[in-house]
Amino acid sequence: MFPNRKPTIFEMSVYDFVGNVPVGKVTTYGHVAKCLGRGTARSVGTALSKNPFAPEVPCHRVVRADGSLGGFNGHTEGPEMDRKRSMLLEEKVVFRPDGRVAPECITTL
């Protein structure tokens, strides 16, 4: 998405943190910001939308606080969101009937 741009220190801290989210689990944008001690849920989402290290940095494992998917690859709807959901399903993340991630799959590392 931003091929000729070096990630900022904040973005790298987000990528480092998200790299520790285990398969089958997700965390939230806000939790990442809180654990880093800086930024906001929105700034974490923005950093992840620019993730040049996917899929090694599993940005698909970060969701909104309410368990909804949020965004993926710079999109908040359409095929990329279907792709995010499919990736999580492949990792055995459980979804509630309303489409949100089941609370037992949300980790606070």
C-alpha distance (Angstrom), angle and dihedral (degrees) to the residues before:
residue distance angle dihedral
M1 . . .
F2 3.84 . .
P3 3.83 100.7 .
N4 3.81 100.4 168.5
R5 3.78 97.0 46.3
K6 3.79 128.4 96.6
P7 3.84 113.8 -135.7
T8 3.80 115.9 -108.5
I9 3.80 122.5 -116.7
F10 3.82 89.0 -103.5
E11 3.81 92.1 50.8
M12 3.81 91.0 49.5
S13 3.82 90.4 51.1
V14 3.82 89.1 52.4
Y15 3.81 91.5 49.1
D16 3.81 91.5 47.9
F17 3.80 91.6 50.9
V18 3.80 95.6 45.2
G19 3.79 90.0 49.8
N20 3.82 87.1 70.2
V21 3.81 96.5 57.8
P22 3.81 104.6 112.1
V23 3.78 125.8 -126.3
G24 3.80 110.0 -90.3
K25 3.79 93.4 29.0
V26 3.78 136.9 83.4
T27 3.77 134.6 -163.5
T28 3.79 131.1 -158.0
Y29 3.77 132.3 -104.0
G30 3.80 89.8 -121.8
H31 3.78 93.5 49.6
V32 3.80 90.7 53.7
A33 3.82 90.4 52.0
K34 3.80 91.8 46.9
C35 3.80 93.2 49.6
L36 3.79 91.7 47.9
G37 3.80 89.9 50.4
R38 3.77 91.2 -132.6
G39 3.75 142.6 66.4
T40 3.78 129.2 30.6
A41 3.78 135.3 -96.4
R42 3.80 87.6 -96.4
S43 3.82 93.9 51.4
V44 3.81 90.0 49.7
G45 3.81 89.2 51.6
T46 3.78 90.5 49.2
A47 3.80 91.2 50.3
L48 3.79 90.9 49.7
S49 3.80 91.7 49.1
K50 3.82 86.3 62.3
N51 3.83 95.5 44.8
P52 3.82 106.2 146.2
F53 3.81 91.9 -179.1
A54 3.82 101.3 64.2
P55 2.94 130.0 166.7
E56 3.83 91.8 19.6
V57 3.81 86.1 57.3
P58 3.81 99.2 49.6
C59 3.79 100.1 -144.2
H60 3.81 88.8 163.5
R61 3.83 86.5 74.3
V62 3.81 92.9 70.6
V63 3.81 120.2 87.4
R64 3.80 140.3 166.0
A65 3.79 120.7 -77.9
D66 3.81 90.5 -104.4
G67 3.81 91.3 56.1
S68 3.80 95.2 -106.0
L69 3.78 115.3 134.3
G70 3.80 100.2 -110.1
G71 3.78 106.8 -167.2
F72 3.77 142.2 -31.2
N73 3.77 133.5 -159.4
G74 3.80 90.8 -7.3
H75 3.83 94.4 -50.6
T76 3.81 133.1 104.9
E77 3.79 97.5 -170.0
G78 3.78 142.1 20.5
P79 3.80 131.5 40.3
E80 3.81 95.5 -19.0
M81 3.81 90.3 59.4
D82 3.80 89.7 49.6
R83 3.80 87.2 51.3
K84 3.82 92.2 51.4
R85 3.80 91.2 50.5
S86 3.83 91.2 47.4
M87 3.80 91.6 50.6
L88 3.80 90.8 51.6
L89 3.80 92.1 46.7
E90 3.82 89.6 51.9
E91 3.81 87.5 54.6
K92 3.83 89.8 52.4
V93 3.81 95.9 -109.3
V94 3.79 107.2 161.8
F95 3.79 121.1 -130.6
R96 3.81 127.6 -157.1
P97 3.81 119.2 -127.7
D98 3.83 89.8 -98.8
G99 3.83 90.0 61.1
R100 3.79 97.1 -105.3
V101 3.80 124.1 125.1
A102 3.80 112.0 -95.2
P103 3.82 111.9 -107.3
E104 3.81 92.6 -120.6
C105 3.82 88.8 64.4
I106 3.81 94.2 55.2
T107 3.79 110.9 94.1
T108 3.77 129.1 -164.6
L109 3.84 92.6 -161.0
